[in-house]
Amino acid sequence: VTMKTKLITRESIPWVVPDASKYESEKSSFAAKKQDFEKEYYTGLLTKACGNIAFAAREAGLQRSNLSKKLKELGINAGEFKKNY
């Protein structure tokens, strides 16, 4: 490849360095879908575990403290899944 100038810019090789602004909406869409999936997954686990975080953590292969942090991050209250017999 021969170049007219010694300075390489994004415009001189657009197929290598894409314009990141095109992907901003896709990132936020991905993040939203990921969060929706996580909420559904963890609420399903808590339903199965009747709100028992230790049981849900074992099922997910996580430490209880990490699951608790994730639930807090997602705004999920495990107490809402406990059965009152």
C-alpha positions in Angstrom: 0.0 0.0 0.0 1.4 3.4 -0.9 0.3 6.6 0.8 0.6 10.2 -0.3 1.4 11.3 3.2 3.3 9.9 6.1 0.5 10.7 8.5 -2.0 7.8 9.0 -5.5 8.9 10.0 -8.7 7.0 10.5 -10.0 8.4 7.3 -7.0 6.9 5.4 -7.9 3.4 6.7 -11.6 3.5 7.5 -12.0 -0.2 7.0 -9.6 -0.8 9.9 -10.8 1.8 12.4 -14.5 2.2 12.3 -16.3 5.2 13.6 -17.3 4.3 17.2 -20.3 6.7 17.3 -22.2 4.3 15.0 -22.1 1.7 17.8 -23.1 3.8 20.8 -26.8 2.9 20.5 -26.0 -0.7 20.1 -23.9 -0.7 23.3 -26.8 0.8 25.3 -29.2 -1.6 23.7 -26.9 -4.5 24.6 -26.5 -3.3 28.2 -30.3 -3.0 28.6 -30.9 -6.5 27.2 -28.1 -7.9 29.4 -29.7 -6.3 32.5 -33.2 -7.6 31.5 -31.7 -11.1 31.1 -30.0 -10.9 34.5 -33.1 -9.7 36.2 -35.1 -12.6 34.7 -32.5 -15.1 35.5 -32.0 -14.1 39.2 -35.7 -13.7 39.9 -36.2 -17.2 38.5 -33.5 -18.5 40.8 -35.0 -16.8 43.8 -38.4 -18.1 42.9 -37.0 -21.6 42.8 -35.1 -21.0 46.0 -38.2 -19.4 47.8 -36.0 -16.4 48.5 -33.1 -18.3 50.0 -30.0 -16.5 48.8 -27.6 -19.2 49.9 -29.5 -21.9 47.9 -29.9 -19.5 44.8 -26.1 -18.8 45.0 -25.3 -22.5 45.0 -27.6 -23.1 42.0 -25.9 -20.2 40.1 -22.4 -21.3 41.1 -21.7 -18.0 42.9 -20.7 -17.0 46.4 -23.6 -15.8 48.5 -22.0 -12.4 49.0 -21.5 -11.9 45.2 -25.1 -12.9 44.5 -26.3 -10.4 47.2 -24.3 -7.6 45.6 -25.7 -8.5 42.2 -29.3 -8.5 43.5 -28.7 -5.1 45.1 -27.2 -3.8 41.8 -30.3 -5.0 40.0 -32.7 -3.7 42.6 -34.1 -7.2 43.4 -35.3 -7.8 47.0 -34.9 -11.5 47.9 -37.4 -11.1 50.7 -40.2 -10.7 48.2 -39.7 -14.3 47.1 -39.9 -15.9 50.5 -43.0 -18.1 51.1 -45.1 -17.4 54.2 -46.5 -20.8 55.3 
